[in-house]
Amino acid sequence: MDEHNLLLFTDSYKITHHLQYPPNTTKVYSYFESRGGRFPSTIFFGLQYFLKKWLCGQVVTEEKIRQAKEILKLHFGADHFNEEGWRYILEKHDGHLPIRVRAVPEGTLVPVKNALFTVENTDPKVSWITNYLETLFVEVWYPMTVATNSFYMKTTLGSYLKDTAETLDGLDYKLHDFGFRGVSSHETAGVGGMAHLVMFRGTDTLAGIVVARNYYGAEMAGFSIPAAEHSTVTSWGREGEIDAFRNMLTQFPEGSVAVVSDSYNIWEACEEMWGEKLKDQVVKRGETGSCLVVRPDSGDPARTVIGVLNILGQKFGVTQNSKGYKELPPYIRIIQGDGISYETFEPILQELRCSTWSIKNIAFGSGGGLLQRMNRDTQKCAMKCSFAEVDGKGVNVFKQPITDPGKTSKKGRLTLEKSAAGELVTKQEGQGDPEKDVMVPVLENGKLLQDWTYDEVRERAESYLTYNALPPRT
């Protein structure tokens, strides 16, 4: 059985929907949006991955029809499969899907409650195909939400860095992706890891750089450094921890290297090992521009980070920058990778600022909070039909549940246009100006019409970054 059979990439109930539309329905037009959620706007990203992987070229074959018919008869205990419709697509369109997709340019920041892309059939005999593909299209929620989460984390990090340091240097590496092992699948790691890298440059999720290369042409989307884990430290034994540390400095005499230092006693490791016994070696590496990154990995994050900084500051010295914040020498930094998410990392930043430590001293790593701890409802993503043609007449289609007005859907053909104030607004019921529509054709009848590069997406997304002034320190 082909696991990549598009005919089976749908929810079971959609198999019967071709029998449920009004007779003589020739057009179904649907749109995808974020109806609200954690963030006020979304970075639109990831549709191109799904278009290239699933919808370009011939995607319907005789063998896929045969497989789908067989498994669906077993699944339902009856023959509900639309074999005639799929065979028509195979014979009439050579297995290319007769659909048209228009979408916001990837990397665009769009306020919630606006259309992000639209889908419609281009052959009146297969109007059912539009929402048959809803299951696939709605999966765009994931890369879009990861990119959005990272966008807002970068905005916050940038605001604190701007307030406590003299430049924004290093901001692109302030949030490192530790999420590979904490996600539900390899594909999740690839798509989510790629989405995070729209906003940052640091990652240990190799799958993300592979997907970015394959689907967006990124030669190298993210970077990493040599780093220790607990097994490579604790295998030396408790008494040999210092030898494990020394080995890291010896094996990697130049460049940045990260060493997890809480295997036994983080305070002792920082004060006696890094700060005394290995201090000369750490300082000497600094003469070549190299940097030791100390990684605590347990305890209360804010308290631990400040405690580590205080010890390292005492042992290696600090300077005060022009904004009045303390900075360690450039050859030593820390990374906090335990318990980091959008909800948890700003309190750490606040504590650092209140303790007059510059954010320049620290980077963060995030795993589950970066790639896994979110769902479709984080941004309330949905795809709904808004227009149909029945008996040759256009019909504005919408839902308006009395029990949840927030799920009221849009009506008619849609355009996404800039208002006089420069804000993106969705025009409904065909009342917009197609010439002003921000959404552009990206796919038609199995042919990709727009191939965004990763650099284009990044440049567009980064153009929306702004860093807010922080309130006076207390």
N, C-alpha and C positions, 0 to 999 in steps of 0.2 A: 504494500500500500504506500503510495506516494504521500509523504507527510507535507509536501508543498503543493498539494492539489488545491488551487484557488476555489474550486467549486465547493470544497468542504471548509473553507475559511469563512464561516458565517455561523450565526446562532441557529440552532435547530429549527426554531419556529419560522425563520425566514424562508425555509425551504417551501413552505406552503403559501407564501405571500403573493405569488403570481396569480393565485386563484381568488385573492381577496380584494384587489383593487376594483373600482367600478368598471363595468364593461366599457370598452373603447377608450381606455386610458392610454394615451400615447406619449405622455411626458410626465416624468417625476423629477423634480428639482429640489435638492436638499442642501443644507448648509451646516457648517460646524462652527461652534462658538464655545467660549468660556463664559458661563452664566454668572460668574462671581468667584468667591473662594478666598483663600488666604491672602492673595496679592491683588492689588487694584488693576494691574495690567499684566499681560503675558508677553514673553519673548516667543514669537512663533518660530518653531524649528522642528524639523524631523520628517515632514511630509515627503520630501524627496527620497528619503531612504525607502519608504514603503512603496512609492511609485516605481522606483527602479527595481526593487526586489520582487514585486508582485504583479505589477500592472503594465509593464512595458513589453511590447512584442506579442508573440503568440502565447497566450496563457491558457487557452482551451484546446484540448486535444481529444482524439477518439478514446485514448486510454484513460484520460481523466474523467471523461463522461461515463465510461464503463465502470470505473472504480466507484464513482460517486453514486451511481444508480444501485450498485450492489450493496454498498454499506448503508445507504439511506433506507433501503427496503428492509434491511435487518433492523435498523435503528427504530423505525416507525412501526414496523409490522404491517406496513401497507405501502403502496407505490405512490408517493406524493411528489417525487422528483420531477422537476420540469425538464425532462429530457428533450422535448421538442424545442424549447427555448434555447437551451445550450447548444443543441445540434444546429440550430439556425445561426447562432453566433459563429460556430465553427465553419459552416459552409458559406455563409454570406460574407463574413468578415475575416475569414481565415484564422479564427481563434483570437483575434484582437478584440478587446472590449470596446463597444461603441458608446463611450462615455467622454464627457468633457469636464475637466477640472480647472477651476480658476482659484488662485490662492494669493494671499498676501506674500510679498517677498520675504524669504526666510531671514530671520534676524530682526524683523520689525517688532517694535514694542507697541502693543495694541491694548487699549483699555478694555476691560471685561465688558461683556454684553454686546460684543460686536462680531459680525461674521468674519471668520478667518479663511475659510475656503468654501466653495460651492461645487456640487457635483450634479450632473444631469446626463440623461441618455441622449445619444445623437441619432438613434434609430427608433422610430415610433413603435416598432414591433417588440421592443425589449425594454419598455418603461420600468419593468420590475427590477432591472439590474441595478438601478441607482442605490436603493436602500438595501439590496442584497449585500452590497459592499460596505454597509455601515460598520459592521464589526471590525473590518480591516481599517477603515478610515479613522474610527474613533481611537484606535491605538496611538494615534499621534499625540494623545493627551500626555503620554509618558515623556518623550523627549522634550516636548514643550514645557512641561511642568519642571523637569530637572533644570533646563536652561533658565527658566524663570526664577527658580529657587536660587540658583547660582548668581543670577543677575542681582537679585536683592541682597544676597550675602556680600557680593562685591561692592555694592553701593554702601553698605554699612561699614565694611572694612576700610573702604576708601575714605569715608568720612572721618573715621578714627585715625587713620594714618595721616591724613591731611592735617588734622588737629595736633598730632603729637610728634610729627616728623617734618623735616625741612623739604622733602620731596615725596613723590608717590612711587619712587623707585622700588621695585620688588612686589608691587601690588598684584601683578599677574601670577605670582607664586605664593600668595598668602593663603590659598585654600587648596590643599592637595587631595586628590581623589584616592581614598583608601577603600573604596566600596566593592571591589571585584568579588571578594569572598562572601559578602553579605547580601548579595542580590539573589533573585529567584532563578536565574538562568544565565547562560553565557550570552544569549542575545540581549537580555536586559543589561548586562555589563557593557556590551558593545554600544548599544544605542544610548544608554544613560551616560556612560563614560564619555562618549562623543559629545553629548549635549552639554555636559559640565564644561568641557574644554572650549566651548564657544566663548565662555567668559574668563577662563583661567588657562594656565599653561602647565600646571603641575599635575602629574597623575602616576599612579602605580597600576592602573587598570589598562593593561595592554590591549584588551579587546576593543576599547574605545578608539585607540589610534588606528587600529586596523579598519574599523568601520568608517571612520572619518576619511581614511585614505581611499577606500573602495567606493564610497558613495558620494564624497564631496571633493575628491582630488587633493586632500591634504597630504603633502609629502611627509610631514611629521607634525602632528597636532599637539603633542604633549611631551614633557621631559621629566626625568627622574634622576636620582643620585644613588650611590651605594648606601645601603642602610642595614643595620643589624635588627634581628628579631630576638625574642627571648630564647629560642632554642640555640641560636649561635652564641649567646652569652652564657646561658646557664649550663651548657654542655661542658664548660670549663670548670664547673663547680663553684660553690660560693667563694671559696678562698681564691679561686682563679679568675674572679670577675675582672680584676684590674688587668690581668693578662689578656682577657678578651677585649677589653677597651684598647689596650696597647696594640694588640694585633690589628684592630680596625685602623688605627692611625698609621701603622706600618704598611699594611696591605694597600692602603689608599693614601699615599703621602701627599697627593695634590688634589685639589678640588673639594667640593663639599661632601661630607659624609655624615650620616645620621646614626646615632647610637642610642638604643633604648636603654635607660639607666635606672629603672625602678624594679629590677628583678628581685632585689632584696631590700635595700635601704637607699632611697633616692637622695636623702640628705647627705648621707655618708659618701655616696658616689660623687655628688657634686662638690662637696667640701674637701674630702680627703683624696679622692682619686683624680677627678678632673682638675680640681683647684689647687692641688699640691703635688702629688706624685707624678702626674702626667702634664702638669702645667707647662713646663718648658717645651715639651713636644707639641702641645696645642699652639703655643705662641709661635714656635718656629714654623709650623705649617702656615701660619698666618702671613709670614713673610712672602709667600708665593701667591697670596690672595686666596688661600684655602680657608675653609670654614668647618668647624665642628658644630653639628646641630644636636643638642642634647634633647632626648625625648622622654619626658615623664609619661606614664601610661596608666595611672591609677590614682585614686583619691579624689577629693573635691577639686575640680578643675581650676577654679580661680585661685583657691588657697595654695594649691600645689604649684601652679605657674608662678605666682608671686614669690613663694618660698624659694623656688629654684633660681629665679632672677636675683633675688636678694643675696643668695649665697654666691652665685657666679659674679655678681657685681662686687662683692667683698673681696673675692679671690683674684679677679682679673681687672678690676677697676671699672669705672664708668666715666663718661663725659656727659655734660649737660648741653643739649642742643639749644638753638636760638629760641625755641618755643618753651624752654624750661623743663624738658623731659629727659630722663636718663637713658643713655644708650650704652650697651656693652661694646667692647672692641669688635670690629667687623669680622674677626675670626671665630667668634662664638655666638651662637643663636640657640633658640629652643623651638620645638614644634610640639603642639598639644594636639593629640589625635584621639583622645578618649572622650566619648560622650559629646561630640560636637555636632550640632545641627543649627538650623536657622533660629530655633527657639532658645538654644542654650549658649550660643557663643557670644552674643552681645553683652550679657552680664559679666563675662570674663574681660571683655574689652573695657567695660565701665570700671571694673576693679583695677585693671592695669592703669587706666588714665588717672583714677583717683589716687593711685600710689605713685604717680608721676613717672611711670615707665612708658617709654615710647612703644608704639605698636611695631616699630621697625625691628624690635628684638624678637618677634615671634611670628611663626606661621602656624596654621591649623591644618589638621588632617581630618577628613570626615568620611565615614563609611556608609552605614545604613541610613544615617540622617541625610546623606547626600543623594543616594541613588535608590533607596528602597522604602523609606518611611514616608510614602505619599501614595495617593491613589487618584482615580479619575475625579473624585469629588473634591480633591484639594483645590482645583480650579473649576469644579462643577462643569466639566466638559460634556458636550452632547452634540449629536447630529440629528437634525429634524427636517422633515419635508415642509417646504413653505409654498410650493407652487406645483400645480399639475395641469395637464390638458386632458379633458374628458369630452368626448363627442365634438372635438374640434374647438372647444372653448377653454379659455384659461380660467383656472380656479385658484384663488388664494387659499392656501391651506395653513391651518394653525391649530394649536391646542391651548386651552385656557382652563386648567384644572382649578375648581373652586377651593380645593383643599390646599393648594400650594401655588399662589400667584407667581412665585419665583420661577416656576417652570413654564410660564406662558411663552410660547414660541413666536417667532417672527413670521410675517405674512408676505407672500408674493416673491417676485424676483428682487434680488438684493444687490446693492452696490455699497462699497465702503469708500467714503469720500472724506476729504478734509474740510472742516467747517471754516468759516471766516476767521475763527480764533486759532485755526491750525490743528484742531482736535479731530481725531478719526471718529466718524459717525456712520452708522449703518442706515441707509435709506431703504425703505420697504415698499412693497406693493408696486414695484416698477417705477417709482417716482424719482429715482436717482438719475444721474447723467452717466451713461456708460463710459463716456470719454474721460470722466473724472474718477473712475473706479480705480482704487489702489490695487485691487486684486487683478492679477494678470493670468493669461492662459499658461498652464504648466503641463497639461497632458490632454491629448485628444486622440481617440481611436487607437490607443496603444502606443502612440508616439510621444516621447518626452519633448516638450516645447521649450522648457527652461531648465538649464542645468546650472544651479548656483554652485559657486566654488566656496570652500570653507573660508577662504580669506574674505570673500564678499560678505558672507554671513557674519563673520566676526566684526568686520568693520562697521556693518550696519548696526549690530547689537551694541557695540561699544560706543557708538555715537549718542546713545541715550543715557549714558552714565552721568550722573551728577552726584556731588558729594556735599552733604548738608552740613551747615555749621552746627556744632554741638553746643549745648547750654553750658554756662560757667561750671567749672569743676567744683565739687563740694567736698 
